Amino acid sequence: MVKQSKDRQDAGQYVSPVGGHVTSGEMDIEALKREANEELGLTGDYRIELIGKKIFNRFIIGRHENHLFVVYKIYSDQKPIINEESESYKYFTEGEIKKELKENPKIFGEAFHFVVKAFFPNLLSD
């Protein structure tokens, strides 16, 4: 997980480390690889797995927005190299995520809470 920089939507909170927008004419996989390179420095071959797609309806920075989340898991043994969008990163085990979601949910950004509820509800159960 990355902790967002002060000028980001979920500033100071942990969010999924790769996120961004698909440009016109770009395929989801192309956007994922571009964003993974820009935000984590990932290059070469790594395994990806599609988890699902869902619309996130959000009020942010004074506007109402709908974001189509296309969620993938990325499997890589490369060390992350974060860019200016993040101030730090931290590895969490599934157990640590469950504990923090229960005891300290505000350390995670709103977008991460959406992803957990939509795609990983097992992280919300005991």
N, CA, C and O atoms as a GROMACS GRO file, in nm:
protein
  504
    1MET      N    1   0.085  -0.116   0.000
    1MET     CA    2   0.000   0.000   0.000
    1MET      C    3   0.090   0.123   0.000
    1MET      O    4   0.200   0.121   0.055
    2VAL      N    5   0.042   0.229  -0.063
    2VAL     CA    6   0.116   0.355  -0.061
    2VAL      C    7   0.038   0.459   0.018
    2VAL      O    8  -0.085   0.462   0.017
    3LYS      N    9   0.113   0.544   0.087
    3LYS     CA   10   0.052   0.657   0.157
    3LYS      C   11   0.056   0.775   0.060
    3LYS      O   12   0.162   0.815   0.013
    4GLN      N   13  -0.062   0.828   0.032
    4GLN     CA   14  -0.075   0.935  -0.067
    4GLN      C   15  -0.008   1.065  -0.022
    4GLN      O   16  -0.010   1.099   0.096
    5SER      N   17   0.050   1.137  -0.117
    5SER     CA   18   0.109   1.269  -0.093
    5SER      C   19   0.000   1.369  -0.056
    5SER      O   20  -0.119   1.345  -0.078
    6LYS      N   21   0.042   1.480   0.000
    6LYS     CA   22  -0.052   1.582   0.050
    6LYS      C   23  -0.142   1.642  -0.056
    6LYS      O   24  -0.249   1.694  -0.022
    7ASP      N   25  -0.103   1.637  -0.183
    7ASP     CA   26  -0.184   1.698  -0.289
    7ASP      C   27  -0.276   1.598  -0.359
    7ASP      O   28  -0.333   1.629  -0.464
    8ARG      N   29  -0.293   1.479  -0.303
    8ARG     CA   30  -0.376   1.374  -0.363
    8ARG      C   31  -0.512   1.365  -0.296
    8ARG      O   32  -0.534   1.423  -0.189
    9GLN      N   33  -0.604   1.290  -0.360
    9GLN     CA   34  -0.741   1.278  -0.308
    9GLN      C   35  -0.747   1.215  -0.170
    9GLN      O   36  -0.826   1.260  -0.086
   10ASP      N   37  -0.668   1.115  -0.144
   10ASP     CA   38  -0.668   1.047  -0.014
   10ASP      C   39  -0.538   1.079   0.060
   10ASP      O   40  -0.469   0.988   0.107
   11ALA      N   41  -0.505   1.206   0.070
   11ALA     CA   42  -0.380   1.254   0.127
   11ALA      C   43  -0.353   1.195   0.265
   11ALA      O   44  -0.440   1.197   0.353
   12GLY      N   45  -0.231   1.143   0.283
   12GLY     CA   46  -0.190   1.090   0.412
   12GLY      C   47  -0.250   0.956   0.449
   12GLY      O   48  -0.227   0.905   0.559
   13GLN      N   49  -0.327   0.897   0.358
   13GLN     CA   50  -0.390   0.768   0.384
   13GLN      C   51  -0.332   0.663   0.289
   13GLN      O   52  -0.282   0.694   0.182
   14TYR      N   53  -0.342   0.538   0.332
   14TYR     CA   54  -0.295   0.427   0.248
   14TYR      C   55  -0.401   0.391   0.145
   14TYR      O   56  -0.520   0.383   0.176
   15VAL      N   57  -0.357   0.370   0.024
   15VAL     CA   58  -0.443   0.328  -0.086
   15VAL      C   59  -0.370   0.221  -0.166
   15VAL      O   60  -0.252   0.195  -0.144
   16SER      N   61  -0.441   0.160  -0.260
   16SER     CA   62  -0.377   0.065  -0.350
   16SER      C   63  -0.266   0.138  -0.425
   16SER      O   64  -0.284   0.254  -0.462
   17PRO      N   65  -0.154   0.072  -0.447
   17PRO     CA   66  -0.038   0.142  -0.501
   17PRO      C   67  -0.045   0.181  -0.648
   17PRO      O   68   0.035   0.264  -0.692
   18VAL      N   69  -0.136   0.126  -0.724
   18VAL     CA   70  -0.145   0.159  -0.867
   18VAL      C   71  -0.286   0.204  -0.898
   18VAL      O   72  -0.383   0.134  -0.868
   19GLY      N   73  -0.297   0.321  -0.956
   19GLY     CA   74  -0.428   0.372  -0.995
   19GLY      C   75  -0.410   0.484  -1.095
   19GLY      O   76  -0.306   0.549  -1.098
   20GLY      N   77  -0.508   0.505  -1.176
   20GLY     CA   78  -0.498   0.612  -1.272
   20GLY      C   79  -0.609   0.605  -1.374
   20GLY      O   80  -0.710   0.537  -1.353
   21HIS      N   81  -0.590   0.674  -1.482
   21HIS     CA   82  -0.692   0.682  -1.585
   21HIS      C   83  -0.646   0.614  -1.712
   21HIS      O   84  -0.527   0.612  -1.745
   22VAL      N   85  -0.742   0.558  -1.783
   22VAL     CA   86  -0.717   0.498  -1.914
   22VAL      C   87  -0.732   0.610  -2.016
   22VAL      O   88  -0.832   0.682  -2.016
   23THR      N   89  -0.633   0.626  -2.102
   23THR     CA   90  -0.642   0.731  -2.203
   23THR      C   91  -0.719   0.681  -2.324
   23THR      O   92  -0.738   0.561  -2.342
   24SER      N   93  -0.763   0.772  -2.406
   24SER     CA   94  -0.840   0.739  -2.526
   24SER      C   95  -0.763   0.641  -2.614
   24SER      O   96  -0.648   0.664  -2.648
   25GLY      N   97  -0.829   0.530  -2.650
   25GLY     CA   98  -0.769   0.429  -2.736
   25GLY      C   99  -0.680   0.329  -2.664
   25GLY      O  100  -0.629   0.236  -2.726
   26GLU      N  101  -0.661   0.347  -2.534
   26GLU     CA  102  -0.574   0.258  -2.456
   26GLU      C  103  -0.656   0.143  -2.399
   26GLU      O  104  -0.768   0.163  -2.352
   27MET      N  105  -0.601   0.023  -2.403
   27MET     CA  106  -0.666  -0.095  -2.343
   27MET      C  107  -0.638  -0.095  -2.192
   27MET      O  108  -0.539  -0.037  -2.146
   28ASP      N  109  -0.727  -0.160  -2.114
   28ASP     CA  110  -0.710  -0.167  -1.968
   28ASP      C  111  -0.570  -0.218  -1.930
   28ASP      O  112  -0.505  -0.161  -1.843
   29ILE      N  113  -0.526  -0.325  -1.995
   29ILE     CA  114  -0.397  -0.385  -1.963
   29ILE      C  115  -0.283  -0.288  -1.992
   29ILE      O  116  -0.187  -0.280  -1.916
   30GLU      N  117  -0.293  -0.215  -2.102
   30GLU     CA  118  -0.189  -0.116  -2.136
   30GLU      C  119  -0.183  -0.007  -2.029
   30GLU      O  120  -0.075   0.034  -1.987
   31ALA      N  121  -0.300   0.039  -1.986
   31ALA     CA  122  -0.307   0.143  -1.882
   31ALA      C  123  -0.250   0.090  -1.751
   31ALA      O  124  -0.175   0.160  -1.682
   32LEU      N  125  -0.284  -0.034  -1.716
   32LEU     CA  126  -0.232  -0.094  -1.593
   32LEU      C  127  -0.080  -0.098  -1.595
   32LEU      O  128  -0.015  -0.059  -1.498
   33LYS      N  129  -0.023  -0.146  -1.705
   33LYS     CA  130   0.123  -0.155  -1.714
   33LYS      C  131   0.189  -0.018  -1.712
   33LYS      O  132   0.294   0.000  -1.651
   34ARG      N  133   0.129   0.079  -1.779
   34ARG     CA  134   0.182   0.215  -1.778
   34ARG      C  135   0.179   0.273  -1.637
   34ARG      O  136   0.278   0.328  -1.590
   35GLU      N  137   0.064   0.260  -1.570
   35GLU     CA  138   0.051   0.313  -1.434
   35GLU      C  139   0.142   0.239  -1.336
   35GLU      O  140   0.199   0.302  -1.246
   36ALA      N  141   0.156   0.108  -1.350
   36ALA     CA  142   0.244   0.030  -1.262
   36ALA      C  143   0.388   0.076  -1.278
   36ALA      O  144   0.464   0.078  -1.181
   37ASN      N  145   0.426   0.112  -1.399
   37ASN     CA  146   0.560   0.163  -1.422
   37ASN      C  147   0.575   0.303  -1.364
   37ASN      O  148   0.674   0.332  -1.297
   38GLU      N  149   0.477   0.391  -1.389
   38GLU     CA  150   0.484   0.528  -1.340
   38GLU      C  151   0.482   0.536  -1.188
   38GLU      O  152   0.555   0.616  -1.129
   39GLU      N  153   0.399   0.454  -1.124
   39GLU     CA  154   0.375   0.468  -0.981
   39GLU      C  155   0.460   0.376  -0.894
   39GLU      O  156   0.483   0.405  -0.776
   40LEU      N  157   0.508   0.264  -0.952
   40LEU     CA  158   0.589   0.170  -0.874
   40LEU      C  159   0.721   0.134  -0.940
   40LEU      O  160   0.802   0.062  -0.881
   41GLY      N  161   0.743   0.182  -1.060
   41GLY     CA  162   0.866   0.149  -1.130
   41GLY      C  163   0.871   0.006  -1.183
   41GLY      O  164   0.980  -0.042  -1.216
   42LEU      N  165   0.756  -0.063  -1.192
   42LEU     CA  166   0.756  -0.200  -1.240
   42LEU      C  167   0.786  -0.205  -1.389
   42LEU      O  168   0.731  -0.128  -1.468
   43THR      N  169   0.873  -0.297  -1.425
   43THR     CA  170   0.910  -0.317  -1.565
   43THR      C  171   0.913  -0.466  -1.596
   43THR      O  172   0.906  -0.549  -1.505
   44GLY      N  173   0.924  -0.498  -1.724
   44GLY     CA  174   0.938  -0.638  -1.764
   44GLY      C  175   0.814  -0.720  -1.738
   44GLY      O  176   0.702  -0.669  -1.742
   45ASP      N  177   0.836  -0.847  -1.711
   45ASP     CA  178   0.726  -0.940  -1.690
   45ASP      C  179   0.686  -0.949  -1.544
   45ASP      O  180   0.772  -0.958  -1.455
   46TYR      N  181   0.558  -0.946  -1.520
   46TYR     CA  182   0.500  -0.973  -1.389
   46TYR      C  183   0.360  -1.026  -1.415
   46TYR      O  184   0.301  -1.001  -1.521
   47ARG      N  185   0.308  -1.098  -1.318
   47ARG     CA  186   0.178  -1.162  -1.336
   47ARG      C  187   0.068  -1.068  -1.288
   47ARG      O  188   0.081  -1.002  -1.186
   48ILE      N  189  -0.042  -1.065  -1.364
   48ILE     CA  190  -0.159  -0.987  -1.325
   48ILE      C  191  -0.282  -1.076  -1.330
   48ILE      O  192  -0.288  -1.173  -1.406
   49GLU      N  193  -0.378  -1.043  -1.247
   49GLU     CA  194  -0.503  -1.120  -1.239
   49GLU      C  195  -0.619  -1.022  -1.226
   49GLU      O  196  -0.624  -0.943  -1.132
   50LEU      N  197  -0.713  -1.028  -1.320
   50LEU     CA  198  -0.832  -0.942  -1.312
   50LEU      C  199  -0.920  -0.988  -1.198
   50LEU      O  200  -0.953  -1.106  -1.186
   51ILE      N  201  -0.959  -0.893  -1.113
   51ILE     CA  202  -1.049  -0.920  -1.001
   51ILE      C  203  -1.192  -0.883  -1.038
   51ILE      O  204  -1.284  -0.959  -1.010
   52GLY      N  205  -1.211  -0.768  -1.101
   52GLY     CA  206  -1.345  -0.728  -1.141
   52GLY      C  207  -1.354  -0.580  -1.174
   52GLY      O  208  -1.255  -0.507  -1.167
   53LYS      N  209  -1.476  -0.537  -1.211
   53LYS     CA  210  -1.502  -0.398  -1.248
   53LYS      C  211  -1.627  -0.352  -1.173
   53LYS      O  212  -1.724  -0.426  -1.158
   54LYS      N  213  -1.622  -0.226  -1.127
   54LYS     CA  214  -1.737  -0.171  -1.057
   54LYS      C  215  -1.725  -0.019  -1.055
   54LYS      O  216  -1.615   0.035  -1.050
   55ILE      N  217  -1.839   0.049  -1.059
   55ILE     CA  218  -1.841   0.195  -1.056
   55ILE      C  219  -1.839   0.245  -0.912
   55ILE      O  220  -1.917   0.200  -0.828
   56PHE      N  221  -1.750   0.338  -0.885
   56PHE     CA  222  -1.735   0.403  -0.756
   56PHE      C  223  -1.791   0.544  -0.769
   56PHE      O  224  -1.734   0.628  -0.839
   57ASN      N  225  -1.902   0.569  -0.702
   57ASN     CA  226  -1.969   0.698  -0.702
   57ASN      C  227  -1.915   0.776  -0.584
   57ASN      O  228  -1.930   0.734  -0.469
   58ARG      N  229  -1.852   0.891  -0.611
   58ARG     CA  230  -1.779   0.961  -0.506
   58ARG      C  231  -1.795   1.112  -0.518
   58ARG      O  232  -1.798   1.167  -0.628
   59PHE      N  233  -1.804   1.178  -0.404
   59PHE     CA  234  -1.801   1.324  -0.399
   59PHE      C  235  -1.663   1.362  -0.350
   59PHE      O  236  -1.626   1.334  -0.236
   60ILE      N  237  -1.585   1.427  -0.437
   60ILE     CA  238  -1.446   1.458  -0.403
   60ILE      C  239  -1.405   1.592  -0.464
   60ILE      O  240  -1.444   1.625  -0.576
   61ILE      N  241  -1.329   1.667  -0.390
   61ILE     CA  242  -1.276   1.796  -0.434
   61ILE      C  243  -1.388   1.884  -0.492
   61ILE      O  244  -1.371   1.946  -0.597
   62GLY      N  245  -1.501   1.888  -0.422
   62GLY     CA  246  -1.611   1.974  -0.462
   62GLY      C  247  -1.694   1.928  -0.580
   62GLY      O  248  -1.774   2.005  -0.632
   63ARG      N  249  -1.676   1.804  -0.624
   63ARG     CA  250  -1.758   1.756  -0.737
   63ARG      C  251  -1.800   1.610  -0.716
   63ARG      O  252  -1.738   1.533  -0.643
   64HIS      N  253  -1.906   1.578  -0.782
   64HIS     CA  254  -1.962   1.444  -0.780
   64HIS      C  255  -1.906   1.368  -0.901
   64HIS      O  256  -1.921   1.414  -1.014
   65GLU      N  257  -1.844   1.255  -0.878
   65GLU     CA  258  -1.780   1.181  -0.987
   65GLU      C  259  -1.816   1.033  -0.981
   65GLU      O  260  -1.840   0.977  -0.874
   66ASN      N  261  -1.818   0.972  -1.098
   66ASN     CA  262  -1.827   0.826  -1.110
   66ASN      C  263  -1.695   0.778  -1.170
   66ASN      O  264  -1.651   0.828  -1.274
   67HIS      N  265  -1.634   0.682  -1.104
   67HIS     CA  266  -1.509   0.624  -1.152
   67HIS      C  267  -1.533   0.475  -1.177
   67HIS      O  268  -1.585   0.404  -1.091
   68LEU      N  269  -1.496   0.429  -1.294
   68LEU     CA  270  -1.501   0.285  -1.321
   68LEU      C  271  -1.372   0.225  -1.270
   68LEU      O  272  -1.264   0.252  -1.325
   69PHE      N  273  -1.381   0.146  -1.166
   69PHE     CA  274  -1.264   0.077  -1.112
   69PHE      C  275  -1.251  -0.056  -1.182
   69PHE      O  276  -1.342  -0.138  -1.180
   70VAL      N  277  -1.137  -0.078  -1.244
   70VAL     CA  278  -1.101  -0.206  -1.302
   70VAL      C  279  -0.988  -0.258  -1.213
   70VAL      O  280  -0.876  -0.207  -1.218
   71VAL      N  281  -1.018  -0.358  -1.131
   71VAL     CA  282  -0.928  -0.400  -1.024
   71VAL      C  283  -0.852  -0.527  -1.064
   71VAL      O  284  -0.910  -0.627  -1.105
   72TYR      N  285  -0.721  -0.518  -1.051
   72TYR     CA  286  -0.630  -0.629  -1.078
   72TYR      C  287  -0.543  -0.653  -0.955
   72TYR      O  288  -0.519  -0.562  -0.876
   73LYS      N  289  -0.497  -0.775  -0.941
   73LYS     CA  290  -0.388  -0.806  -0.850
   73LYS      C  291  -0.262  -0.813  -0.936
   73LYS      O  292  -0.264  -0.868  -1.046
   74ILE      N  293  -0.154  -0.757  -0.884
   74ILE     CA  294  -0.025  -0.763  -0.951
   74ILE      C  295   0.068  -0.845  -0.864
   74ILE      O  296   0.080  -0.820  -0.744
   75TYR      N  297   0.134  -0.942  -0.926
   75TYR     CA  298   0.231  -1.026  -0.855
   75TYR      C  299   0.369  -0.997  -0.911
   75TYR      O  300   0.395  -1.021  -1.029
   76SER      N  301   0.458  -0.944  -0.826
   76SER     CA  302   0.592  -0.910  -0.870
   76SER      C  303   0.687  -0.918  -0.751
   76SER      O  304   0.648  -0.892  -0.637
   77ASP      N  305   0.812  -0.954  -0.778
   77ASP     CA  306   0.912  -0.953  -0.672
   77ASP      C  307   1.005  -0.831  -0.685
   77ASP      O  308   1.108  -0.823  -0.618
   78GLN      N  309   0.968  -0.736  -0.772
   78GLN     CA  310   1.046  -0.614  -0.788
   78GLN      C  311   1.023  -0.520  -0.670
   78GLN      O  312   0.911  -0.512  -0.618
   79LYS      N  313   1.127  -0.451  -0.627
   79LYS     CA  314   1.114  -0.354  -0.518
   79LYS      C  315   1.047  -0.229  -0.573
   79LYS      O  316   1.088  -0.176  -0.677
   80PRO      N  317   0.942  -0.180  -0.506
   80PRO     CA  318   0.873  -0.060  -0.554
   80PRO      C  319   0.962   0.064  -0.553
   80PRO      O  320   1.042   0.084  -0.461
   81ILE      N  321   0.946   0.145  -0.655
   81ILE     CA  322   1.010   0.277  -0.662
   81ILE      C  323   0.894   0.375  -0.679
   81ILE      O  324   0.839   0.389  -0.789
   82ILE      N  325   0.857   0.442  -0.570
   82ILE     CA  326   0.739   0.528  -0.575
   82ILE      C  327   0.772   0.664  -0.636
   82ILE      O  328   0.887   0.708  -0.634
   83ASN      N  329   0.669   0.728  -0.690
   83ASN     CA  330   0.687   0.860  -0.750
   83ASN      C  331   0.632   0.967  -0.656
   83ASN      O  332   0.602   0.939  -0.540
   84GLU      N  333   0.618   1.089  -0.705
   84GLU     CA  334   0.576   1.203  -0.623
   84GLU      C  335   0.431   1.193  -0.575
   84GLU      O  336   0.390   1.271  -0.489
   85GLU      N  337   0.353   1.100  -0.630
   85GLU     CA  338   0.214   1.086  -0.586
   85GLU      C  339   0.203   1.020  -0.449
   85GLU      O  340   0.099   1.028  -0.384
   86SER      N  341   0.311   0.955  -0.405
   86SER     CA  342   0.311   0.883  -0.277
   86SER      C  343   0.427   0.932  -0.192
   86SER      O  344   0.533   0.967  -0.243
   87GLU      N  345   0.404   0.933  -0.060
   87GLU     CA  346   0.513   0.974   0.029
   87GLU      C  347   0.587   0.855   0.089
   87GLU      O  348   0.701   0.869   0.133
   88SER      N  349   0.523   0.738   0.090
   88SER     CA  350   0.589   0.617   0.142
   88SER      C  351   0.505   0.496   0.102
   88SER      O  352   0.395   0.509   0.047
   89TYR      N  353   0.559   0.377   0.130
   89TYR     CA  354   0.482   0.255   0.108
   89TYR      C  355   0.504   0.160   0.224
   89TYR      O  356   0.602   0.172   0.299
   90LYS      N  357   0.412   0.067   0.239
   90LYS     CA  358   0.419  -0.032   0.346
   90LYS      C  359   0.352  -0.160   0.300
   90LYS      O  360   0.247  -0.158   0.236
   91TYR      N  361   0.416  -0.271   0.334
   91TYR     CA  362   0.354  -0.401   0.308
   91TYR      C  363   0.264  -0.437   0.426
   91TYR      O  364   0.303  -0.422   0.542
   92PHE      N  365   0.144  -0.484   0.397
   92PHE     CA  366   0.050  -0.530   0.499
   92PHE      C  367   0.017  -0.676   0.470
   92PHE      O  368  -0.002  -0.714   0.355
   93THR      N  369   0.010  -0.757   0.574
   93THR     CA  370  -0.044  -0.891   0.557
   93THR      C  371  -0.196  -0.880   0.556
   93THR      O  372  -0.251  -0.777   0.595
   94GLU      N  373  -0.263  -0.984   0.513
   94GLU     CA  374  -0.410  -0.983   0.516
   94GLU      C  375  -0.460  -0.962   0.658
   94GLU      O  376  -0.555  -0.887   0.680
   95GLY      N  377  -0.396  -1.027   0.754
   95GLY     CA  378  -0.434  -1.012   0.894
   95GLY      C  379  -0.417  -0.869   0.944
   95GLY      O  380  -0.500  -0.818   1.018
   96GLU      N  381  -0.309  -0.804   0.903
   96GLU     CA  382  -0.286  -0.664   0.942
   96GLU      C  383  -0.391  -0.572   0.881
   96GLU      O  384  -0.437  -0.478   0.946
   97ILE      N  385  -0.428  -0.597   0.756
   97ILE     CA  386  -0.533  -0.516   0.693
   97ILE      C  387  -0.664  -0.532   0.768
   97ILE      O  388  -0.731  -0.434   0.798
   98LYS      N  389  -0.702  -0.658   0.799
   98LYS     CA  390  -0.825  -0.682   0.874
   98LYS      C  391  -0.824  -0.607   1.007
   98LYS      O  392  -0.922  -0.543   1.044
   99LYS      N  393  -0.713  -0.617   1.078
   99LYS     CA  394  -0.701  -0.553   1.210
   99LYS      C  395  -0.713  -0.401   1.197
   99LYS      O  396  -0.788  -0.338   1.272
  100GLU      N  397  -0.641  -0.343   1.102
  100GLU     CA  398  -0.644  -0.197   1.087
  100GLU      C  399  -0.780  -0.148   1.037
  100GLU      O  400  -0.825  -0.041   1.079
  101LEU      N  401  -0.845  -0.224   0.949
  101LEU     CA  402  -0.978  -0.185   0.904
  101LEU      C  403  -1.077  -0.180   1.020
  101LEU      O  404  -1.169  -0.098   1.023
  102LYS      N  405  -1.057  -0.269   1.115
  102LYS     CA  406  -1.145  -0.275   1.231
  102LYS      C  407  -1.109  -0.170   1.337
  102LYS      O  408  -1.197  -0.102   1.390
  103GLU      N  409  -0.980  -0.156   1.366
  103GLU     CA  410  -0.935  -0.072   1.477
  103GLU      C  411  -0.895   0.070   1.436
  103GLU      O  412  -0.903   0.161   1.518
  104ASN      N  413  -0.853   0.089   1.313
  104ASN     CA  414  -0.800   0.218   1.271
  104ASN      C  415  -0.833   0.244   1.124
  104ASN      O  416  -0.742   0.267   1.044
  105PRO      N  417  -0.961   0.240   1.086
  105PRO     CA  418  -0.999   0.246   0.944
  105PRO      C  419  -0.959   0.375   0.872
  105PRO      O  420  -0.948   0.376   0.750
  106LYS      N  421  -0.938   0.483   0.945
  106LYS     CA  422  -0.906   0.611   0.881
  106LYS      C  423  -0.765   0.617   0.823
  106LYS      O  424  -0.732   0.713   0.754
  107ILE      N  425  -0.682   0.516   0.849
  107ILE     CA  426  -0.549   0.517   0.786
  107ILE      C  427  -0.559   0.482   0.638
  107ILE      O  428  -0.465   0.505   0.562
  108PHE      N  429  -0.675   0.427   0.597
  108PHE     CA  430  -0.697   0.390   0.457
  108PHE      C  431  -0.788   0.492   0.390
  108PHE      O  432  -0.882   0.543   0.450
  109GLY      N  433  -0.758   0.521   0.264
  109GLY     CA  434  -0.838   0.615   0.188
  109GLY      C  435  -0.974   0.561   0.149
  109GLY      O  436  -0.998   0.440   0.150
  110GLU      N  437  -1.062   0.652   0.113
  110GLU     CA  438  -1.199   0.616   0.073
  110GLU      C  439  -1.200   0.519  -0.045
  110GLU      O  440  -1.282   0.427  -0.048
  111ALA      N  441  -1.112   0.538  -0.141
  111ALA     CA  442  -1.106   0.448  -0.257
  111ALA      C  443  -1.070   0.306  -0.215
  111ALA      O  444  -1.124   0.210  -0.269
  112PHE      N  445  -0.979   0.293  -0.119
  112PHE     CA  446  -0.942   0.159  -0.072
  112PHE      C  447  -1.060   0.093  -0.002
  112PHE      O  448  -1.085  -0.026  -0.021
  113HIS      N  449  -1.134   0.169   0.079
  113HIS     CA  450  -1.252   0.113   0.146
  113HIS      C  451  -1.353   0.063   0.042
  113HIS      O  452  -1.413  -0.043   0.059
  114PHE      N  453  -1.370   0.138  -0.065
  114PHE     CA  454  -1.460   0.095  -0.173
  114PHE      C  455  -1.413  -0.038  -0.232
  114PHE      O  456  -1.493  -0.130  -0.249
  115VAL      N  457  -1.286  -0.048  -0.264
  115VAL     CA  458  -1.231  -0.170  -0.324
  115VAL      C  459  -1.250  -0.289  -0.230
  115VAL      O  460  -1.288  -0.398  -0.274
  116VAL      N  461  -1.224  -0.269  -0.103
  116VAL     CA  462  -1.241  -0.378  -0.005
  116VAL      C  463  -1.386  -0.423  -0.001
  116VAL      O  464  -1.414  -0.543  -0.011
  117LYS      N  465  -1.478  -0.329   0.013
  117LYS     CA  466  -1.621  -0.365   0.021
  117LYS      C  467  -1.670  -0.432  -0.107
  117LYS      O  468  -1.748  -0.528  -0.101
  118ALA      N  469  -1.625  -0.383  -0.221
  118ALA     CA  470  -1.673  -0.435  -0.350
  118ALA      C  471  -1.609  -0.567  -0.389
  118ALA      O  472  -1.676  -0.652  -0.449
  119PHE      N  473  -1.482  -0.586  -0.358
  119PHE     CA  474  -1.409  -0.702  -0.412
  119PHE      C  475  -1.348  -0.795  -0.307
  119PHE      O  476  -1.320  -0.911  -0.338
  120PHE      N  477  -1.328  -0.747  -0.185
  120PHE     CA  478  -1.262  -0.828  -0.083
  120PHE      C  479  -1.337  -0.821   0.051
  120PHE      O  480  -1.277  -0.790   0.154
  121PRO      N  481  -1.468  -0.850   0.052
  121PRO     CA  482  -1.545  -0.835   0.176
  121PRO      C  483  -1.497  -0.926   0.289
  121PRO      O  484  -1.527  -0.901   0.406
  122ASN      N  485  -1.423  -1.031   0.255
  122ASN     CA  486  -1.368  -1.119   0.359
  122ASN      C  487  -1.273  -1.043   0.453
  122ASN      O  488  -1.251  -1.086   0.566
  123LEU      N  489  -1.217  -0.931   0.407
  123LEU     CA  490  -1.128  -0.851   0.491
  123LEU      C  491  -1.205  -0.776   0.599
  123LEU      O  492  -1.145  -0.723   0.693
  124LEU      N  493  -1.337  -0.771   0.586
  124LEU     CA  494  -1.420  -0.700   0.685
  124LEU      C  495  -1.478  -0.793   0.791
  124LEU      O  496  -1.542  -0.747   0.885
  125SER      N  497  -1.456  -0.922   0.774
  125SER     CA  498  -1.510  -1.018   0.871
  125SER      C  499  -1.402  -1.067   0.965
  125SER      O  500  -1.283  -1.058   0.936
  126ASP      N  501  -1.446  -1.118   1.078
  126ASP     CA  502  -1.350  -1.171   1.178
  126ASP      C  503  -1.299  -1.307   1.140
  126ASP      O  504  -1.218  -1.365   1.212
   0.00000   0.00000   0.00000
